[in-house]
Amino acid sequence: MSNAGPSRRYDGRRYDQYRPLQIEIGELDRADGSGRFGFGSTAALASCSGPLEVRLNKELPTRATLEISHRPLEGVGATPSRALVTTLESIFPTVLSLSSYPRSLIQLIVQSLSSSSTTLNSSTSSNYNPDIYIDIEPDNNEKNVWPQFGNKIKFEDDKSPNTSYPFSIRSTSINSITLACLDNSSIKMINLPISISISYLINKGLIIDPTIQEENQSSSRFGFAWSFGKNIKVNVKKSISKQDLKNKMDIEGEEDDNNNDQVEMELVWVESEGKFTKEIFSDALELSKIACRKILDEIRSKLGEKLENRKLQ
């Protein structure tokens, strides 16, 4: 892979290595399902409630009404929070079997547990000082514009600043909701979306699961979510049957015993910021596939441990 990043990063990780995962299920007693997911200290906590009674003005006769909300760590949700909700709304309506619960409500709430500060650093913002331009008596038909023509935003070393929440926070939000939905045994899931963030550092290459500092230093950033479908195979201990775990995961579809190694994957979300080439994007896409498979394996293991503990109680 020509665009692979450095052999070691400042925290000792390889370019294709993510931070230790936080995977917790069922922490919230008052929610039907809850899940905590984190890459290192970047984490999110989500709840999944339903099916619930829905208001008449939001009732749908053929499927459940899906309501998604986001709560930032500090302050109130603004434009970045609304953008994150829009991302979640593009993923989870196809993940949950909403048609199985007509005239009801399913609520997904995600709480960020990490700082979402995305302000530009001083070296970047100092290069952007546009002059106000108001032409009182224009000589032609051009409209008044601001900033004045000719002024362009220049970023030091071709760095591109974040314009919304860091991609690592967006990925943890997606993964935490996936865990919460898995924990809610009342709602069927059609597939499992798993997300990862990737950044491209100037003169260094692509890195998996960048920290917020690394994202701010990158020239381009990517967010991917892969949905794993009906042929998911779960490796569990003998004390738990595959059927029990399959029922708990509520993944619709039958297993194909003749093709045990096949796992269906579908790209359900991709966002990008900054400047990058087609080759960089292709390499980032391949890295995201590998990383999401590894994350899925860890979620399987964690869910298997929880079911085993419940069985022993």
ROGU-766833 format. One record per residue (C-alpha): residue number from 0; residue in one letter; x, y, z. Coordinates in nm, 4 decimals. Layout:
BEGIN
@pos->NUM&code->A&east->X&north->Y&up->Z
...
END
This chain:
BEGIN
@pos->0&code->M&east->0.0000&north->0.0000&up->0.0000
@pos->1&code->S&east->0.1840&north->0.3060&up->-0.1266
@pos->2&code->N&east->0.0084&north->0.5533&up->0.1039
@pos->3&code->A&east->0.0662&north->0.3625&up->0.4284
@pos->4&code->G&east->0.1596&north->0.5846&up->0.7186
@pos->5&code->P&east->0.4670&north->0.5860&up->0.9451
@pos->6&code->S&east->0.5836&north->0.2642&up->1.1099
@pos->7&code->R&east->0.5332&north->0.4236&up->1.4523
@pos->8&code->R&east->0.3287&north->0.7235&up->1.5670
@pos->9&code->Y&east->0.3941&north->0.9553&up->1.8578
@pos->10&code->D&east->0.1917&north->0.7310&up->2.0936
@pos->11&code->G&east->0.3740&north->0.4164&up->1.9780
@pos->12&code->R&east->0.0978&north->0.2782&up->1.7559
@pos->13&code->R&east->0.1513&north->0.1505&up->1.4038
@pos->14&code->Y&east->-0.0244&north->0.3294&up->1.1189
@pos->15&code->D&east->-0.2850&north->0.0495&up->1.0949
@pos->16&code->Q&east->-0.3450&north->0.0141&up->1.4697
@pos->17&code->Y&east->-0.6350&north->0.1694&up->1.6587
@pos->18&code->R&east->-0.6355&north->0.2635&up->2.0257
@pos->19&code->P&east->-0.7600&north->0.0160&up->2.2901
@pos->20&code->L&east->-1.1361&north->-0.0211&up->2.2576
@pos->21&code->Q&east->-1.3958&north->0.0554&up->2.5224
@pos->22&code->I&east->-1.6850&north->-0.1875&up->2.4714
@pos->23&code->E&east->-1.9552&north->-0.1980&up->2.7361
@pos->24&code->I&east->-2.3136&north->-0.3162&up->2.7009
@pos->25&code->G&east->-2.6118&north->-0.2692&up->2.9338
@pos->26&code->E&east->-2.4732&north->0.0060&up->3.1588
@pos->27&code->L&east->-2.7975&north->0.2086&up->3.1733
@pos->28&code->D&east->-3.0703&north->0.0477&up->3.3843
@pos->29&code->R&east->-3.3563&north->0.2654&up->3.2609
@pos->30&code->A&east->-3.2919&north->0.2072&up->2.8905
@pos->31&code->D&east->-3.4052&north->-0.0985&up->2.6971
@pos->32&code->G&east->-3.0562&north->-0.1190&up->2.5512
@pos->33&code->S&east->-2.7345&north->0.0764&up->2.6028
@pos->34&code->G&east->-2.3787&north->0.0645&up->2.4828
@pos->35&code->R&east->-2.0531&north->0.2460&up->2.5425
@pos->36&code->F&east->-1.7874&north->0.2497&up->2.2730
@pos->37&code->G&east->-1.4576&north->0.4279&up->2.2655
@pos->38&code->F&east->-1.1238&north->0.4494&up->2.0917
@pos->39&code->G&east->-0.8994&north->0.5177&up->2.3886
@pos->40&code->S&east->-1.0304&north->0.8273&up->2.5649
@pos->41&code->T&east->-1.2565&north->0.9224&up->2.2724
@pos->42&code->A&east->-1.5883&north->0.7632&up->2.3680
@pos->43&code->A&east->-1.9660&north->0.7832&up->2.3406
@pos->44&code->L&east->-2.2560&north->0.6344&up->2.5359
@pos->45&code->A&east->-2.5814&north->0.5491&up->2.3577
@pos->46&code->S&east->-2.9261&north->0.4203&up->2.4518
@pos->47&code->C&east->-3.1905&north->0.2431&up->2.2465
@pos->48&code->S&east->-3.5481&north->0.2525&up->2.3730
@pos->49&code->G&east->-3.8509&north->0.0942&up->2.2151
@pos->50&code->P&east->-4.0826&north->0.0024&up->2.0766
@pos->51&code->L&east->-4.2651&north->0.2835&up->2.2587
@pos->52&code->E&east->-4.5978&north->0.4563&up->2.2225
@pos->53&code->V&east->-4.5765&north->0.7283&up->1.9604
@pos->54&code->R&east->-4.7603&north->1.0573&up->1.9321
@pos->55&code->L&east->-5.0407&north->1.0637&up->1.6791
@pos->56&code->N&east->-4.8768&north->1.3361&up->1.4700
@pos->57&code->K&east->-4.5632&north->1.1190&up->1.4317
@pos->58&code->E&east->-4.7341&north->0.7841&up->1.3895
@pos->59&code->L&east->-4.6587&north->0.5865&up->1.0725
@pos->60&code->P&east->-4.8985&north->0.3081&up->0.9683
@pos->61&code->T&east->-4.6393&north->0.0827&up->0.8019
@pos->62&code->R&east->-4.3288&north->0.1178&up->1.0183
@pos->63&code->A&east->-4.1902&north->0.2517&up->1.3416
@pos->64&code->T&east->-4.0931&north->0.6149&up->1.3813
@pos->65&code->L&east->-3.7191&north->0.6462&up->1.4395
@pos->66&code->E&east->-3.6058&north->0.9381&up->1.6557
@pos->67&code->I&east->-3.2329&north->1.0099&up->1.6909
@pos->68&code->S&east->-3.0772&north->1.2774&up->1.9101
@pos->69&code->H&east->-2.7242&north->1.3744&up->2.0107
@pos->70&code->R&east->-2.6031&north->1.5358&up->2.3311
@pos->71&code->P&east->-2.2571&north->1.6957&up->2.3259
@pos->72&code->L&east->-2.0247&north->1.6784&up->2.6234
@pos->73&code->E&east->-2.0400&north->2.0522&up->2.6768
@pos->74&code->G&east->-2.2933&north->2.3153&up->2.5811
@pos->75&code->V&east->-2.5978&north->2.2488&up->2.3692
@pos->76&code->G&east->-2.6262&north->2.0824&up->2.0321
@pos->77&code->A&east->-2.5721&north->2.3232&up->1.7444
@pos->78&code->T&east->-2.4905&north->2.2840&up->1.3756
@pos->79&code->P&east->-2.2187&north->2.0159&up->1.4247
@pos->80&code->S&east->-2.4573&north->1.8167&up->1.6426
@pos->81&code->R&east->-2.7317&north->1.8444&up->1.3826
@pos->82&code->A&east->-2.4873&north->1.7294&up->1.1143
@pos->83&code->L&east->-2.3985&north->1.4248&up->1.3241
@pos->84&code->V&east->-2.7670&north->1.3393&up->1.3676
@pos->85&code->T&east->-2.8117&north->1.3660&up->0.9908
@pos->86&code->T&east->-2.5303&north->1.1140&up->0.9471
@pos->87&code->L&east->-2.6924&north->0.8757&up->1.1953
@pos->88&code->E&east->-3.0294&north->0.9176&up->1.0255
@pos->89&code->S&east->-2.8739&north->0.8073&up->0.6970
@pos->90&code->I&east->-2.7427&north->0.4835&up->0.8515
@pos->91&code->F&east->-2.9804&north->0.3385&up->1.1083
@pos->92&code->P&east->-3.3205&north->0.3376&up->0.9316
@pos->93&code->T&east->-3.1845&north->0.0563&up->0.7129
@pos->94&code->V&east->-3.0184&north->-0.1188&up->1.0072
@pos->95&code->L&east->-3.3308&north->-0.1667&up->1.2193
@pos->96&code->S&east->-3.6329&north->-0.3646&up->1.1057
@pos->97&code->L&east->-3.8707&north->-0.0698&up->1.1397
@pos->98&code->S&east->-4.1430&north->-0.2387&up->0.9370
@pos->99&code->S&east->-4.1820&north->-0.4972&up->1.2145
@pos->100&code->Y&east->-4.3077&north->-0.2310&up->1.4575
@pos->101&code->P&east->-4.5730&north->-0.0142&up->1.2880
@pos->102&code->R&east->-4.7370&north->0.2698&up->1.4826
@pos->103&code->S&east->-4.4618&north->0.2766&up->1.7442
@pos->104&code->L&east->-4.1524&north->0.4785&up->1.8361
@pos->105&code->I&east->-3.7857&north->0.3790&up->1.8593
@pos->106&code->Q&east->-3.5557&north->0.6299&up->2.0263
@pos->107&code->L&east->-3.1781&north->0.6420&up->1.9835
@pos->108&code->I&east->-2.9843&north->0.8855&up->2.2032
@pos->109&code->V&east->-2.6066&north->0.9248&up->2.1908
@pos->110&code->Q&east->-2.4048&north->1.1183&up->2.4490
@pos->111&code->S&east->-2.0536&north->1.2268&up->2.3583
@pos->112&code->L&east->-1.8051&north->1.1609&up->2.6368
@pos->113&code->S&east->-1.5165&north->1.3473&up->2.4717
@pos->114&code->S&east->-1.4466&north->1.7104&up->2.3998
@pos->115&code->S&east->-1.5726&north->1.8163&up->2.0581
@pos->116&code->S&east->-1.3602&north->2.1298&up->2.0228
@pos->117&code->T&east->-1.2838&north->2.1854&up->1.6551
@pos->118&code->T&east->-1.1513&north->2.5401&up->1.6644
@pos->119&code->L&east->-0.8735&north->2.6245&up->1.4228
@pos->120&code->N&east->-0.5266&north->2.6499&up->1.5624
@pos->121&code->S&east->-0.3623&north->2.9877&up->1.5715
@pos->122&code->S&east->-0.1228&north->2.9163&up->1.2843
@pos->123&code->T&east->-0.4152&north->2.8318&up->1.0592
@pos->124&code->S&east->-0.6548&north->3.1058&up->1.1556
@pos->125&code->S&east->-0.3872&north->3.3771&up->1.1429
@pos->126&code->N&east->-0.3515&north->3.3258&up->0.7684
@pos->127&code->Y&east->-0.7178&north->3.4050&up->0.7089
@pos->128&code->N&east->-0.7760&north->3.7779&up->0.7416
@pos->129&code->P&east->-1.0157&north->3.8805&up->0.4641
@pos->130&code->D&east->-1.0873&north->4.2474&up->0.4098
@pos->131&code->I&east->-1.4466&north->4.3604&up->0.3980
@pos->132&code->Y&east->-1.5312&north->4.4828&up->0.0499
@pos->133&code->I&east->-1.8371&north->4.6939&up->-0.0198
@pos->134&code->D&east->-1.8565&north->4.8648&up->-0.3567
@pos->135&code->I&east->-2.0797&north->5.1665&up->-0.3039
@pos->136&code->E&east->-2.0920&north->5.2521&up->-0.6726
@pos->137&code->P&east->-2.0198&north->4.9389&up->-0.8737
@pos->138&code->D&east->-1.8997&north->4.9988&up->-1.2268
@pos->139&code->N&east->-2.0536&north->4.6797&up->-1.3575
@pos->140&code->N&east->-2.3317&north->4.4351&up->-1.2830
@pos->141&code->E&east->-2.1323&north->4.2316&up->-1.0323
@pos->142&code->K&east->-2.2881&north->4.2027&up->-0.6883
@pos->143&code->N&east->-2.1175&north->4.3191&up->-0.3738
@pos->144&code->V&east->-1.9123&north->4.0373&up->-0.2320
@pos->145&code->W&east->-1.7301&north->3.9531&up->0.0860
@pos->146&code->P&east->-1.4471&north->3.8747&up->0.1195
@pos->147&code->Q&east->-1.2872&north->4.0705&up->-0.1631
@pos->148&code->F&east->-1.1951&north->3.8843&up->-0.4803
@pos->149&code->G&east->-0.8389&north->3.7644&up->-0.4805
@pos->150&code->N&east->-0.8267&north->3.6756&up->-0.1117
@pos->151&code->K&east->-0.8023&north->3.3025&up->-0.0618
@pos->152&code->I&east->-0.7887&north->3.0894&up->0.2478
@pos->153&code->K&east->-0.4384&north->2.9543&up->0.2891
@pos->154&code->F&east->-0.3578&north->2.6798&up->0.5326
@pos->155&code->E&east->-0.0068&north->2.6272&up->0.6606
@pos->156&code->D&east->0.1592&north->2.3154&up->0.5170
@pos->157&code->D&east->-0.1607&north->2.2322&up->0.3300
@pos->158&code->K&east->-0.3357&north->2.1384&up->0.6542
@pos->159&code->S&east->-0.7133&north->2.1299&up->0.6381
@pos->160&code->P&east->-0.9023&north->2.2235&up->0.9576
@pos->161&code->N&east->-1.1987&north->2.0305&up->1.0903
@pos->162&code->T&east->-1.5321&north->2.1877&up->1.0000
@pos->163&code->S&east->-1.7487&north->1.9744&up->1.2302
@pos->164&code->Y&east->-1.7003&north->1.7091&up->1.4959
@pos->165&code->P&east->-1.3760&north->1.5121&up->1.4566
@pos->166&code->F&east->-1.4287&north->1.1921&up->1.2609
@pos->167&code->S&east->-1.3198&north->0.9858&up->1.5617
@pos->168&code->I&east->-1.6169&north->1.1220&up->1.7589
@pos->169&code->R&east->-1.8529&north->1.0485&up->1.4703
@pos->170&code->S&east->-1.7252&north->0.6903&up->1.4514
@pos->171&code->T&east->-1.7645&north->0.6305&up->1.8253
@pos->172&code->S&east->-2.1216&north->0.7625&up->1.8054
@pos->173&code->I&east->-2.2105&north->0.5154&up->1.5297
@pos->174&code->N&east->-2.0485&north->0.2223&up->1.7094
@pos->175&code->S&east->-2.2070&north->0.3036&up->2.0454
@pos->176&code->I&east->-2.5549&north->0.3069&up->1.8895
@pos->177&code->T&east->-2.4801&north->-0.0302&up->1.7286
@pos->178&code->L&east->-2.3993&north->-0.1705&up->2.0737
@pos->179&code->A&east->-2.7137&north->-0.0169&up->2.2240
@pos->180&code->C&east->-2.9311&north->-0.1719&up->1.9533
@pos->181&code->L&east->-2.7650&north->-0.5093&up->2.0119
@pos->182&code->D&east->-2.8449&north->-0.4806&up->2.3820
@pos->183&code->N&east->-3.2145&north->-0.4133&up->2.3129
@pos->184&code->S&east->-3.3614&north->-0.7600&up->2.2677
@pos->185&code->S&east->-3.7007&north->-0.6159&up->2.1658
@pos->186&code->I&east->-3.5795&north->-0.4743&up->1.8336
@pos->187&code->K&east->-3.4611&north->-0.6736&up->1.5343
@pos->188&code->M&east->-3.1485&north->-0.5699&up->1.3485
@pos->189&code->I&east->-3.0945&north->-0.6418&up->0.9806
@pos->190&code->N&east->-2.7210&north->-0.5732&up->0.9848
@pos->191&code->L&east->-2.4425&north->-0.4324&up->1.2022
@pos->192&code->P&east->-2.2776&north->-0.1017&up->1.1093
@pos->193&code->I&east->-1.9188&north->-0.0579&up->1.2299
@pos->194&code->S&east->-1.7296&north->0.2680&up->1.1787
@pos->195&code->I&east->-1.3655&north->0.3820&up->1.1724
@pos->196&code->S&east->-1.1895&north->0.7128&up->1.1053
@pos->197&code->I&east->-0.8755&north->0.7568&up->0.8947
@pos->198&code->S&east->-0.6503&north->1.0561&up->0.8310
@pos->199&code->Y&east->-0.3754&north->1.1389&up->0.5833
@pos->200&code->L&east->-0.0711&north->1.3166&up->0.7267
@pos->201&code->I&east->0.1464&north->1.5251&up->0.4980
@pos->202&code->N&east->0.4703&north->1.3421&up->0.4074
@pos->203&code->K&east->0.3712&north->1.0531&up->0.6358
@pos->204&code->G&east->0.0676&north->0.8795&up->0.4876
@pos->205&code->L&east->-0.2569&north->0.7208&up->0.6083
@pos->206&code->I&east->-0.3212&north->0.6372&up->0.9729
@pos->207&code->I&east->-0.6064&north->0.4460&up->1.1372
@pos->208&code->D&east->-0.8043&north->0.5981&up->1.4262
@pos->209&code->P&east->-0.6285&north->0.9363&up->1.4470
@pos->210&code->T&east->-0.6392&north->1.1377&up->1.7663
@pos->211&code->I&east->-0.7931&north->1.4845&up->1.7520
@pos->212&code->Q&east->-0.4421&north->1.6284&up->1.7409
@pos->213&code->E&east->-0.3539&north->1.4082&up->1.4437
@pos->214&code->E&east->-0.6760&north->1.5051&up->1.2679
@pos->215&code->N&east->-0.5907&north->1.8729&up->1.3078
@pos->216&code->Q&east->-0.2490&north->1.8095&up->1.1522
@pos->217&code->S&east->-0.3827&north->1.6118&up->0.8567
@pos->218&code->S&east->-0.4484&north->1.7294&up->0.5045
@pos->219&code->S&east->-0.7499&north->1.5014&up->0.4624
@pos->220&code->R&east->-0.9792&north->1.2969&up->0.6847
@pos->221&code->F&east->-1.2203&north->1.0141&up->0.6183
@pos->222&code->G&east->-1.5036&north->0.8427&up->0.8000
@pos->223&code->F&east->-1.6240&north->0.4987&up->0.6914
@pos->224&code->A&east->-1.8990&north->0.2700&up->0.8169
@pos->225&code->W&east->-1.9309&north->-0.0868&up->0.6924
@pos->226&code->S&east->-2.2484&north->-0.2857&up->0.7475
@pos->227&code->F&east->-2.2048&north->-0.6564&up->0.8138
@pos->228&code->G&east->-2.4969&north->-0.8677&up->0.7013
@pos->229&code->K&east->-2.6653&north->-1.2025&up->0.7262
@pos->230&code->N&east->-2.3614&north->-1.4297&up->0.6885
@pos->231&code->I&east->-2.1904&north->-1.3143&up->1.0056
@pos->232&code->K&east->-2.0180&north->-1.6049&up->1.1751
@pos->233&code->V&east->-1.9709&north->-1.5899&up->1.5501
@pos->234&code->N&east->-1.6936&north->-1.7808&up->1.7265
@pos->235&code->V&east->-1.8193&north->-1.8584&up->2.0754
@pos->236&code->K&east->-1.7277&north->-2.0892&up->2.3593
@pos->237&code->K&east->-1.8938&north->-2.4282&up->2.3917
@pos->238&code->S&east->-2.1056&north->-2.3123&up->2.6838
@pos->239&code->I&east->-2.3005&north->-2.0808&up->2.4497
@pos->240&code->S&east->-2.4728&north->-2.2134&up->2.1422
@pos->241&code->K&east->-2.4438&north->-2.0275&up->1.8128
@pos->242&code->Q&east->-2.8219&north->-2.0203&up->1.7903
@pos->243&code->D&east->-2.8537&north->-1.8446&up->2.1279
@pos->244&code->L&east->-2.6057&north->-1.5787&up->2.0270
@pos->245&code->K&east->-2.7623&north->-1.5401&up->1.6829
@pos->246&code->N&east->-3.1037&north->-1.4870&up->1.8442
@pos->247&code->K&east->-2.9559&north->-1.2278&up->2.0773
@pos->248&code->M&east->-2.7953&north->-1.0396&up->1.7897
@pos->249&code->D&east->-3.1273&north->-1.0564&up->1.6010
@pos->250&code->I&east->-2.9617&north->-1.0567&up->1.2598
@pos->251&code->E&east->-3.2153&north->-1.1541&up->0.9987
@pos->252&code->G&east->-3.1135&north->-1.4157&up->0.7438
@pos->253&code->E&east->-2.9943&north->-1.7737&up->0.7410
@pos->254&code->E&east->-2.6405&north->-1.8970&up->0.7741
@pos->255&code->D&east->-2.4794&north->-2.0608&up->0.4761
@pos->256&code->D&east->-2.2908&north->-2.3637&up->0.6059
@pos->257&code->N&east->-2.1220&north->-2.4121&up->0.2706
@pos->258&code->N&east->-1.9567&north->-2.0712&up->0.2903
@pos->259&code->N&east->-1.8647&north->-2.0211&up->0.6528
@pos->260&code->D&east->-1.5872&north->-1.7718&up->0.5875
@pos->261&code->Q&east->-1.7952&north->-1.5294&up->0.3847
@pos->262&code->V&east->-1.9051&north->-1.2101&up->0.5552
@pos->263&code->E&east->-2.1217&north->-0.9745&up->0.3584
@pos->264&code->M&east->-2.0057&north->-0.6137&up->0.3806
@pos->265&code->E&east->-2.1658&north->-0.3015&up->0.2458
@pos->266&code->L&east->-2.0417&north->0.0551&up->0.2682
@pos->267&code->V&east->-2.3226&north->0.2502&up->0.4348
@pos->268&code->W&east->-2.1439&north->0.5744&up->0.5221
@pos->269&code->V&east->-1.8466&north->0.7679&up->0.3941
@pos->270&code->E&east->-1.7515&north->1.1299&up->0.4505
@pos->271&code->S&east->-1.4318&north->1.3141&up->0.3717
@pos->272&code->E&east->-1.2685&north->1.6518&up->0.4254
@pos->273&code->G&east->-0.9594&north->1.8115&up->0.2775
@pos->274&code->K&east->-0.7554&north->1.7412&up->-0.0342
@pos->275&code->F&east->-0.6710&north->1.3890&up->-0.1475
@pos->276&code->T&east->-0.6137&north->1.1825&up->-0.4594
@pos->277&code->K&east->-0.8105&north->0.8865&up->-0.5865
@pos->278&code->E&east->-0.5271&north->0.6570&up->-0.4829
@pos->279&code->I&east->-0.5320&north->0.7895&up->-0.1252
@pos->280&code->F&east->-0.9068&north->0.7348&up->-0.1039
@pos->281&code->S&east->-0.8784&north->0.3784&up->-0.2376
@pos->282&code->D&east->-0.6082&north->0.2925&up->0.0158
@pos->283&code->A&east->-0.8143&north->0.4455&up->0.2978
@pos->284&code->L&east->-1.1146&north->0.2403&up->0.1876
@pos->285&code->E&east->-0.9153&north->-0.0836&up->0.2057
@pos->286&code->L&east->-0.7737&north->0.0054&up->0.5459
@pos->287&code->S&east->-1.1253&north->0.0744&up->0.6754
@pos->288&code->K&east->-1.2432&north->-0.2722&up->0.5709
@pos->289&code->I&east->-0.9677&north->-0.4434&up->0.7668
@pos->290&code->A&east->-1.0149&north->-0.2251&up->1.0751
@pos->291&code->C&east->-1.3931&north->-0.2664&up->1.0860
@pos->292&code->R&east->-1.3602&north->-0.6458&up->1.0647
@pos->293&code->K&east->-1.1243&north->-0.6410&up->1.3636
@pos->294&code->I&east->-1.3619&north->-0.4188&up->1.5620
@pos->295&code->L&east->-1.6499&north->-0.6534&up->1.4807
@pos->296&code->D&east->-1.4492&north->-0.9481&up->1.6164
@pos->297&code->E&east->-1.3945&north->-0.7640&up->1.9452
@pos->298&code->I&east->-1.7658&north->-0.6810&up->1.9718
@pos->299&code->R&east->-1.8497&north->-1.0472&up->1.9139
@pos->300&code->S&east->-1.6125&north->-1.1505&up->2.1898
@pos->301&code->K&east->-1.7543&north->-0.8953&up->2.4335
@pos->302&code->L&east->-2.1127&north->-0.9944&up->2.3608
@pos->303&code->G&east->-2.0251&north->-1.3609&up->2.4030
@pos->304&code->E&east->-1.8736&north->-1.2893&up->2.7450
@pos->305&code->K&east->-2.1858&north->-1.1043&up->2.8549
@pos->306&code->L&east->-2.4169&north->-1.3856&up->2.7492
@pos->307&code->E&east->-2.1984&north->-1.6395&up->2.9252
@pos->308&code->N&east->-2.2091&north->-1.4368&up->3.2476
@pos->309&code->R&east->-2.5884&north->-1.4106&up->3.2268
@pos->310&code->K&east->-2.6142&north->-1.7848&up->3.1797
@pos->311&code->L&east->-2.4025&north->-1.8502&up->3.4879
@pos->312&code->Q&east->-2.6132&north->-1.6206&up->3.7082
END
